[in-house]
């Protein structure tokens, strides 16, 4: 399992924005403001049919367990459903919640011990797309102009962030992602997410829609 060399070369295209399609934008806006992640996403009204797993998750990486608990508690207090309670794991400490609009969020830290208070600060936000074929989708995105930052064979790919984007894009196998989140992998209909491109509009191999960022 080879890991690609990290590159600092500027990408021809990058992820500029993440728009969640929700049934009630005002209710979603209140939730995400209370959760503390409203500056990282956009919201758009949509009644598109969608059932089961939508094929992606948004992940927050934070400094320590206390901060995981802070964001986790804020999300639950604002109306999120607990999919996985915050707990220690092999990789650190994390929990998974589902927003009232259906979007799944994972809040995690690599630290297993609390060494400080809840800062309510986010180190990184990652949009993880669950795809059927990681290698093929990686090549598709490279062909569109994205730059690979990390690559672990056919299991995981991370792209270099662009200057205008505050969310990092990564790929993972769909079934593995669903398992990690604690949900069945099956799902139909719209992904209920639109990605903003610094280049042109397109749809990827798994049906994720990109549009030219405004």
VENNOR-V362913 format. One record per run of one state. SS is the DSSP state (hx for helix, st for strand, lp for the rest). FROM is the first residue (numbers start at 1). LEN is the number of residues. If there is no record, write none. Layout:
SS|FROM|LEN, SS|FROM|LEN
//
This chain:
lp|1|2, st|3|1, lp|4|11, st|15|8, lp|23|2, hx|25|11, lp|36|2, hx|38|3, lp|41|1, st|42|4, lp|46|4, st|50|3, lp|53|3, st|56|6, lp|62|3, hx|65|13, lp|78|3, st|81|9, lp|90|2, st|92|7, lp|99|5, st|104|6, lp|110|14, st|124|8, lp|132|2, hx|134|11, lp|145|3, st|148|5, lp|153|3, st|156|4, lp|160|8, st|168|6, hx|174|8, lp|182|5, st|187|3, lp|190|3, st|193|5, lp|198|4, st|202|2, lp|204|5, st|209|4, lp|213|2
//
